[in-house]
Amino acid sequence: MASLNVGNLGDYLREQRRNAKLSLRQLADAAGVSNPYLSQIERGLRKPSAEVLQQVAKALRISAETLYVRAGILDAERDRDEVETRAVILADPTLTEAQKQALLQIYESFRKENGFETVRESHADGHGRDDGRTDIPEPGGDTGPQQTAS
């Protein structure tokens, strides 16, 4: 079985939480996860889903993509352009969360149209979602365009 890269993630999360001057309980509440679960993530005992990482990133006011890279979900080199584009959209203070999500959906649809693999959410079993929502890349490299039902 492949080793999980969650120790690095946990250390990074703990550092970011402390920099934000948040207790474990405060961050857990803000991210909508349980205190014990967040503690297990910080100690490297659990690998969180992309959704949990996104909630934690939002609570810490940091890039979710940074956490995806730390968790070993995103390949920093291969996905750098896409990550940077997504990060710029997510960091724009003049846009609402709904506007940011709409822009990301449009961006992803154009990438699909042009034959690039989209960033998809990966679950603990290593399989991406097949409901058309996209968050992080599927493991295993570029397999061409992905068709999803609307």
Secondary structure, DSSP 8 states (H G I E B T S, - for coil): -----HHHHHHHHHHHHHHTT--HHHHHHHHTS-HHHHHHHHTTS----HHHHHHHHHHHTS-HHHHHHHTTSS-TTTTHHHHHHHHHHHH-TTS-HHHHHHHHHHHHHHHHHTT---B--B-TTS-B--SS---SB-TT----------
